[in-house]
Amino acid sequence: MKIQFFGACDGVTGSQYVLEVNGKKVLLECGFYQGRRADMERINRTFPYDPKSLDAAILSHAHIDHSGNLPNLVKQGFSGKIFCTNATAAMLEPMLMDSAGIQEHDIEYLNRKLKPEQELEPIYTKKDAQEVLGRFVPKAYHEWFEVVPGLKIFFQEAGHILGSALVTMHFEENGKTARFGYSGDLGRKFLPILRDPEQITDVEYLMIESTYGDRTHNDIKSSYDELAKIINETSQRGGKIIIPSFAVERAQELLYIIHELKDRKAIPDIPVYLDSPLAVRIVNIFSEFVELYDDETREHFLSKGENPFIFSKLNLVESSDGSKAINTMFEPSVIIASSGMCEFGRIRHHLKNNIENPNNTIAIVGYQAKDTLGRKLLDGMKEVNILDRRVKVRAQIVVFNSLSAHADQNDLLGFIKRTGARKKIFLVHGEDKSKEALKAKLLEAKISSEIVIPKTGEFFEFV
């Protein structure tokens, strides 16, 4: 009974861990690393283990940094089943196809500048992504199920994105047992739309994310007022509000909040563009899983027969022509587009066309990994490269930390304490300063006998 750490040990993206029990190997997460192009190519194209040796896979949720290299895994020989929640399976069909399409388009763009003998291939294609879809085994929350002999799994609500799960694992081998908890990405209380995170309990070992292990968030409701202030001020000076957004969850949360602000007449009734085919598809999937909504969403919208994500002057943009047409509109508006870290997708065109206008505002509403364009804007760079063009950053850059769907330091400490994990706690999915800060707090509180920050390639055997 052991775990080996292969991803999200040196940062936040690319989660991958291999579990072993009774001679069987199970992959926990198959995330796509995000960062510098050269690092993405090096880390994502090959695996530090043999995909053919894996018997099954488990996913905590659908975000690409936890699921996005599945097509490559199958391409390289993985033939097992993939266990996840029902909503995660539903969302991954469009998400993996979208990820493959982005890679195909990106490589096609790069190959235009290369000689035929230098041409590159995408890490995976839409055909590869299609091969993954028949392997999903959707499971409900709150039901134990067997993945391989000697490993049973229990999903609970993680409150991070639709379908996200806390994972409790029960190992049994040669008469010995171990109970191991994994947070996936732990959400927060009172997030729009979602139910609050549940609680892992009665485990001996715990692996937990630490994205914001070094800080606390503002109250989520404060983001409503912050967003209203930015929309009002920017529209009064005739500008546009450009919001780079993850297509999954964050885009839907923004629509929910803007809908509520318009209902309260807290902002002007200006056009809102959701410019992301994937985000539009995810809006439709959200509507298929209303049982996963929180009570507030049910009361505020569903009880009145309203769709939380549809409101006055909302434009759901799927076609490329529709996306280009937005740039011919000069009236104040809100433009929500992916990708959330500004590395891919239509957001790059909107930034290129709007970032040099001081009347506009760029609102950063999610985590920005090292070396991404979003991180450069967050760090205050005055000039950046966008689509092979050097542009000056003249638009206002604002940050909404209170919208984060990740638990903060206080949330993490409380969650860890309630798990009862006393033997070992593994801190992953965080930058070094976040993990070290969380470790120091845990040691100070004497919550566990050993706090481990694993390095890539290290393994641990359960007693």
N, C-alpha and C positions, 0 to 999 in steps of 0.2 A: 504494500500500500504506500504509494508515494506520489508526489507532485514535482514536476520540473517546470521551471519558469522560463518562458521564451519571448514574452512581449510585455510592453507597458511596465518594464522594470526601470528603464532609464528615462522615462517620460510618461506621457499620457496616452498616446495612440498606439494601436497595433497589439491589443491584448491577445495573448495566446499562452495556454498552459496545458501540459500533458499529464493526465492522471493515469496511474497504473494500479491494477488490482487483479489478482488471479491470472496473471499472464496476459490480460487484456489492456489495451491502451485507448484512452478516451481523451479527445481534444476538448478543452474548455475554452471557448471563444476562438474565433479565427479572424482577428482584426486586421485591417489594412493600415499600415503605418502612414502617417501624414507629416510632411515636413519638406526639406529641400528635395528637389527633383532627383538629384543623384542618390540621396539616401533612400528615397522611396523606391527607386529602381533596385538598389542593392538589397534592401531589406525585404521587399514584397515579392520579388520575382522567384526566389527560392525559399525553401523552408529548412530550418535547422534540425529537422527530423524527417523521417520517410513517411509521406502521406499514405503510402500503401500499408504501413504498419498499424494504422489507426483502425479501431473497430467501430467507433461511433464519435459523435460530436455533440456538445451541449452549448447553447447560446443563452446569455442572460437577456439580451435585447437586440434590437435591429440596427442600432447605429453602426455606420460603416467601420469605425475604428474597433468594433467588436465582431463584425460579421463579414466585412468587405472583401476578404481574400478567400472566401469559400469557393468561388468559381475556379481559382487557381489551384486550390487544394484538390478539387475533383479532377481538374485537368491533369494533375500530376499523380493521379492514381487512387485517391481516396474513394472508397465504394460503400461506406457505412451510412447509417441513418443519422439525421440531425434533429435533436430534440430541442424544442422551444415552446413558448406559449402560442396560443392560437393567433393573437393579434400580431406577434412577431413574424410568424410564418406568412400572414397575409401581407404585411408591409414589405417583406424582403423580396417578393416577386418584382415589384416595380423598382425597388431600391437597387438590387443587384443588376438589373437590366440597365438602369440609369448609370450606375457606376461603370459598367462595361462600355456603354455608349460614350461616356466622357473620355475613357481611355482610348477608344478607337479614334475619336475625333482629335484628341490631343496628339496622338502619334501621327495621324494623317497630316496635321498641321506642321509638326516637326520634320516629317519626311519631305515636305516640299522644298526644304533647304538643303537636303542631303543628296548625295549621289546614290544611284540604285544599289550599289554594293554596300552602302552605309546605312540603308534603311532599317528602321527599328520595327519591332512588333509590340503590340500592346501586351501587358501582363496577362490579360484575359479578354475575351471577346463576348459579344452577346450570346453566341452559340455556347460558349463555356458556361455563362450564367444560366442559360436555359437548362443545362444538365443538372444544376443544383436543385431545381425547384421540386422535382419528384422525390427528393430525399427527406423532406421535412416530415417530422412526426409531431404534430401540434398536441400540446398537453394543457389541461386546465390547471388553474391555481388550486392549491390545497389538496392535491392528490399525490400520494407516493407512487412512483413507477420505477421499474428496473431498466437501466440502460445497458448494462452487461452483468453477467453473474457476479455478485459481490458488490454492486454499486447501485444504490437506490437514490432517487432524487425527489425533492419536494420544492415546488415553486410557490413564492409569495409575492405580493405586490411590492415593487421597489419604488413606485412613485416618481420615476425618472422620465420615461416616455410611455406612450401607449404600449401595453404588453410587456413592459420591463419587469424582470423578476429577480428577487433574492433567491439564491440557490442553497439549499441545505442538502448535504451529501452524507449518506450512511455507507461506510465501507465495511466489508466483512471478508476476512481471508484467514484460513487455517485456524479458525476458532477465535481470532482476534477481531475487534471492531474499532472503528474510529468515527467520530461525528465531526464534519468539517463544514463550515459556513462560508459562503462567498457573496459579497454584497453586489457584484456587478457594479453598475453605476447607481449609487444611492441618491434618491431624490430628496425633496424637501416637503414639509407640510405646507398646505395652503397654496400650492401651485395651481394656476388656472387649469380647469378641465379634469385633471387627474385626481384619483383617490390618494390619500396620504400613504407614505411608506408603512409597511407592516414591520414586524420585528422578528429577526432570527433569534432563537433561544436554545438553550441546552446543547451547545456545541463545545467541543474541546479545543478546536482549532478554528481560526478565522482568517480569511483573506479579504482585505477591504481596500477600496479605492481611497485616494488621498488628494484628489484634484485641488481641493481648497482646504487642505489640512493646516494651512498657516494663516487663515483669515476667517472673519465672520461676514455674513451678508447683511445688507439692509433688509428691512421688511419688504416682502414681495409686493404688497399693496402700494408701497412708495413708488414702484416702477410705473404704476398707472399715472400718477401725478407727474412724474418725470417725463414720461412719453408725451403726455398732454402739453406740458410746457414747451418741449422741443417742437412739436407739431405746430403749436400756436405761434411761437416766435419765428420759426422758419417760414411758415406760410405768410405771415405778416410782412416779411421782407421779400416775398415773391419767390422763395426758394423751394427746393425739393428735399424731402427726407429720404435718404437712401439707406436701406437696412440690409446688410449682408446677413443671411439667416440660414440655419440648417433647415433643410426641406422637411425634416421630420420633427415634430413636436414644437420647435421654436416658432416656425412659420404659423402653425395653427394657434399657438398661444398668442401671437401678435394679432392675428385676426380676431380672436376672442376679446382681447383687451381693447382694440380699436372699436369693435362693435359696441362694447359696453360704454366706452367714452362717447361714441356718437349717440347712443341712447340717452346718456346724461347731458348731451349737448355741451360737453366739456371741450370739444374740438370742433372746428368748422367741418362742414360736410364736403370735404375735398375728395378727389378721386384717390383710390387705393388700388395699386396694381400688385397682385401676387404673380410674379413672373418666374414661374418654375413649373414645368410639366409634372415633375415628381411631386412637388408640394401640393399641386392640385389633385393628383391621384390620391395622395395621403389624406387630404380633406375628405374625399369620398370614403376611404377606408375607415376613418374615424366615425363616420356616420353608421358604419356597420357594427360598431362596438360600443353603443351607448351605455351598455351595462357596466362599462369600465369608467364612466364619468363619475365625478364627485357629486355630492348633494347640491352644492351651490350651482353647478352648471345645470343640473336638472331643474332646480327651482327657478333660476333666472331666465333660462331659455326654453328648455324642453316643455315645461309646464304651460308655457304660452304658445306652444306650437312653433317656436322659432328655431332655426338652425344657428348654432353659436358662431358659425364661420361665414355666414352670408348676410350682407347688409347693404345699405344704400351706397351707390357709386363704387362698389367693389368690382374689379375686373380680374377674372381668372385667366391668365395668359398662358397658353400652351404652345402656340405656333411661333416659329422664329420671326415670321413677318410681323406678328403681333408684338413681339418683343422689340423689334426695331422701331415700330411705330411709336413706342413710348418716348423715344428720344426726339420725336418731332413735336411732342407736347411741351409747352413752356409754362403752363399754369402750375401753381403749387400742387403738389401731390406727394403721396407716400409710395415708394417703390420697394417692395420686399423681394429679394432674389437670392438664390444660392449660387455658389457654396458659402457656407457660414464663415469660413476662414479666408475667403476671397481668392482661393487658388484655382478654382475651376468654375465653369458655368457662366450664366448670363450676368452675374454681378460684376464681372470684370468689365464688360461693355458699359454698364451703367456707371461704374466708378470712373472709367476712362473719359466718359462724356460729361461727368458732373463734378469731378473732384477739384477742378481748378476754379470753380465758381464759389466765391466767398459767401454767397447768399444761401448755398446749400449746406445740408448737415449730413454727415455720415454717422449713423448710430451703430455702435458695436454692442451686440446683445448676447454674445456667447463666448466661450473659451477660444482663445487664439493660440495655437501651438507655435513653438519656436520656429523661426525662419519662414513663416507664412506671410503673405501680403497683409493679412489682417493684423498680425502681430506687429508688423512694421508701422502700420497706421496707429495701433495702440501705443507703440513706443514713441510716437511723435516725430517720425521721420518727415522731413520737409519735401523730399522728392522720392518718388518710387517708380519702378518699372511696371507698366501694365500693358500687356499685349504688345511687347516689343517697342513701347513708347515710353520715354522718360517724361513724367508729368510732375508738376508742382502741386503740393497738397495745400490748397487754399480754402477748401471747404472746412467747416467746423467739424471736429471729431469729438463725439461724446460717447461715454461708456455707461452701460446699464448693468452693473454687477448684480443688482437685486433680482434680475430676471433669471439668474442661473438655476438650472435644473439639478445641480449637484449640491449635496449636503455640504455645509460649512464646518469649521472646526468644532463648534459646539454640538452640531447635529451628529458628527462622527463620534465624538467622545461619548455622548449619551447612548448612541446606538451600540457601540462596542461594549460599553459597560453592561448593557442589558442582555448581550448575547451569552454571557456567562463563560466565554472562552478564557481559560486560565493557562493552558499549556503553551500555545504559541499564537501570536498574531502577526500576519504578514501584511506589510504595507506596500501597495502597488499603485499604478495608475496615477502618478503625480510627479511633478518636478522635484528635484532633490530638496529644495528648501521647504516644500510643503510636507514631504515625508519626514524630514528631520524635525520639523516643528511639531508635527503630530506625535511622533515618537517621544519627544521630550515631554509633551503633555501627558501621554499615557504612562510613562515611567514615573512622572511626578505623582500621578493619581494611583500608582501601584495597582493598575487594572489587570496586568498579566505578568507572569514570571519572565517572559521573553518576548521582546518586540523585534521582529526581523524585517530588514529592508533587503529583499533578495536581489541578486544580480542575475543578469541574463545567463541562462545555461545552468544555474544552480538547481539542485533538487533537494527535497526533504522527504524523509521516510516517516510515516506515521507509526507511532509505537503500537 
